[in-house]
């Protein structure tokens, strides 16, 4: 059996470990923290259970395909609820203090079109064309780009891509902000269509218009929520990994990935029968041998490995775990890269109901340019006021809060800078973090007309860039990873295999295909493809008979 070590027990690490164990690998997963989940964390206090990371269930088809790869289904693993409304948008009050009516985005494409038409007469027809383009682009991205390991040029020389090159070039070279503004005039509608850029770690002015495909998901298909939150998703991934045979070791900090000179061209090296392709000029001259790791108590261990997959932050993997001669992406490479935003996260337990807020809410300031300039500009600072995101899962899932209480998750995008500080319980975090949280609480209270919100808070916990840096070894304390600018998307993003070390692979939000839980699941499949020597561009074709055998074995 191929001995494989997976570094990191986040979504990507768990997904990769499960896929490779199912493939027949002997898999050991090493997680530095005392629990798995990574950025998809959880916090339990006084009867509240908070997701401390992802909270918006996007790209359901990716989850469906991933679970099928493991011989199961989304229906078997998750209890999904469709949200109605999908979300609500609160706008900055007028100069006279008057609050604009919030824009509620309903469930269903036809209802969304009617909402747009009511806000901007004539926009429904333009939205129909916009969503049709988004759906077509989404389908093309899935078939040719997201699942593509980019190991063969032929995967891109497809008739459909070649015919669509002019339109594809336009979508890649036009900023999303411009693409939207050419079609819609009302500022709030522009914000609704431009905000997906934030999910991608960048601004609408920097994201390629190709990412308008995101609107096909929330506006066209609707928004879902997994009962139990993303905590439950992590639990299911962990269970599936263990059922497949993965040995999970928590409290295990990897301190080094070890390598040696690779076997001669055409040889089989130390991989115990794993086929090697004939070595070509410029390919890796070293090969992985294992990892050194340390228990929390201080004792050190060495795990021999034929394959190592790092689901840890790519910057940390390359600059801290590898010797200089083994680094494909050294410190100099990162100086030319753009980070996604940092964040202040605020978890609030609130006494009483909050009918003013649906499951998902967005709070948009009027001056978006100033907001994004504060986050990504040459002189970064915390936006004031800020455009923020609020999730109230207790409106859908009563298990996340005590009876007659609400669970609020607040995300304030800020510059990626661990020097801004760390959070803490009940106002005990660093001063700048707590002041940012206070401002967000007051903003929600004022814009959503909840004047007594602050007085009703019974639990409060903050997280800042310093926490991301300490807990996840996050590059620059960012909450997501490298931003999805044109130069950091698709084949231009750091890929899933080391250029210098044979047998070393990467998974997770900091590598291809990108940020977000669905992308992490796809990254696991990209690692599997590379190990198999599969150069195909789309999702792995699943043999139904193999599915049945796998499901029977796992049961």
Order of alpha helices (4+ residues) and beta strands (2+ residues): beta-alpha-beta-beta-beta-alpha-alpha-beta-beta-beta-alpha-alpha-alpha-alpha-alpha-alpha-alpha-beta-alpha-beta-beta-beta-beta-beta-alpha-beta-beta-alpha-beta-beta-alpha-beta-alpha-beta-beta-alpha-alpha
